[in-house]
Amino acid sequence: MAQALSSSAAEATVRELVITRLFDAPRSVVFKAFTDSKRVAQWWGPHAFTNPVCELDARPGGALHIEMTGPEGSFPIEGTFHEVVEPERLVFSERVVFNTAFHGQPDDHLIEFLNILTFTEEHSKTRLTLHVRVLKSSPEVAKAICGMEQGWSESFERLGDVVANPFDKTPLAAREIVIRRLIRAPRELVFDAWTNPTHIGKWWGPHGFKTTTFAMDVRPGGVWDFVMHGPDGRDYKNRIEYLEVNRPIFLAYKHAGEGADAEVQFRSTVRFGETFGQTSVTLRMVFSTAQACEHAVHVYHAIEGGQQTLERLAQHAEKGSLP
C-alpha cells in the first residue's frame, strides 16, 4: 500500500515534478518492481491501463520499451537507463509519443523526461522519491505534461498493490474497476459530501437506493458502518475501514459486506483532483482476484452501480451548497 506523504508540481506548464511515497514493503521488493519487466507490466500507467509489451534491460545504457495501452489508445514509450544502483538509486530517460497516428512526426508529438528515483529504507518500509525533469516537449502535448502528477500518483497506487503481494502475477487491470467523473463543484465541497454522514446518505448508492449510517469515523483505522436499502426492499449491510485520509485529496479504505454479502470485499481509493474550480473524482476498486472482480461486475453490477453513485454525488454537490 502506498501512503501519500508529499507531492509538488510547478504551476501552469510543468517542467519538474517531485513525488514522495512510503510503501509498506522492503526496499529490495520496491526496487525490483521498477527493474523486472514482468513486475513493471503489472502496475505501469494510470488506473485501468495495461502494458502488452514491456521490455527492460536495467543496466547503464540498457533500453526500455513499453506499449502502454488505455481507453484512448496506445502510447509507445522508449527510454534508456543511465544509472542503476541496486537497491538505492535509478535514473532513466523516457520518450512518450502521445498520438500513434503521428509516428512520422515524433518531435511534434512527444515528451522526453528524465526520471530520478531514490529508495530509502525506513523500518522495513520504503520511501520512494521520484524527481521528474521535462527535457523536451511541444505545445501539442502541454495538457499531458500538466497531467503528469496524476499519472504518476495513480501508477504509484497500483505499484503499492503489486509490492504488497510480490508473488501475485495477475495484471492489475484484470482485478480493478476504475470510474471517473468530473463534478462542477469545488473539491472541498465534494470531499465533504463523501465524508460527512449528514450528506452521504443523500447520494450514496445506485439509483433508487437509500443509506442509513450507524457510525462514521473518517480517520485511519476508523470505521463506517451502514446499511444500503435497495429499491426491491432488500437491505445490504456494509462496513468500511479507512486506511488513508488526506483531506481533500485522497481516501483509501477496505470495504466488506456482511451476512449473505460477506464475499463482497475489496479495497477502494478515491482521488479528488482540482481543475479550475471543478473536481475530478477517480474511484478505483481493487479485488483480490480476477474472479472476484468478475463476480462483482456480473452479480452486483459494480460498474453500473459505481457510475450511478458518482452521478448522484454530482447532482448533490452541484446544487452549489450542501445543506
C-alpha positions, 0 to 999 in steps of 0.5 A: 500500500502506498501512503501519500506523504508529499507531492509538488508540481510547478504551476501552469506548464510543468517542467519538474515534478517531485513525488514522495511515497512510503510503501509498506514493503522492503526496499529490495521488493520496491526496487525490483518492481521498477527493474523486472519487466514482468513486475513493471507490466503489472502496475505501469500507467494510470488506473485501468491501463495495461502494458502488452509489451514491456521490455527492460534491460536495467543496466547503464545504457540498457533500453526500455520499451513499453506499449502502454495501452488505455481507453484512448489508445496506445502510447509507445514509450522508449527510454534508456537507463543511465544509472542503476544502483541496486537497491538505492538509486535509478535514473532513466530517460523516457520518450512518450509519443502521445498520438500513434497516428503521428509516428512520422512526426515524433518531435511534434508529438512527444515528451522526453523526461528524465526520471530520478528515483531514490529508495530509502529504507525506513523500518522495513518500509520504503520511501520512494522519491521520484524527481521528474525533469521535462527535457523536451516537449511541444505545445501539442502535448502541454495538457499531458505534461500538466497531467503528469502528477496524476499519472504518476500518483495513480501508477504509484497506487497500483505499484503499492498493490503489486509490492504488497503481494510480490508473488501475485502475477495477475495484471492489475487491470484484470482485478480493478474497476476504475470510474471517473467523473468530473463534478462542477463543484469545488473539491472541498465541497465534494470531499465533504459530501463523501465524508460527512454522514449528514450528506452521504446518505443523500447520494450514496448508492445506485439509483433508487437506493437509500443509506442509513449510517450507524457510525462514521469515523473518517480517520485511519483505522476508523470505521463506517458502518451502514446499511444500503436499502435497495429499491426491491426492499432488500437491505445490504449491510456494509462496513468500511475501514479507512486506511488513508485520509488526506483531506481533500485529496485522497481516501483509501479504505477496505470495504466488506459486506456482511451476512449473505454479502460477506464475499463482497470485499475489496479495497477502494481509493478515491482521488479528488483532483482540482481543475479550475474550480471543478473536481475530478473524482477517480474511484478505483476498486481493487479485488483480490482476484480476477474472479472476484472482480468478475463476480462483482461486475456480473452479480452486483453490477459494480460498474453500473452501480459505481457510475450511478453513485458518482452521478448522484454525488454530482447532482448533490454537490452541484446544487452549489451548497450542501445543506 
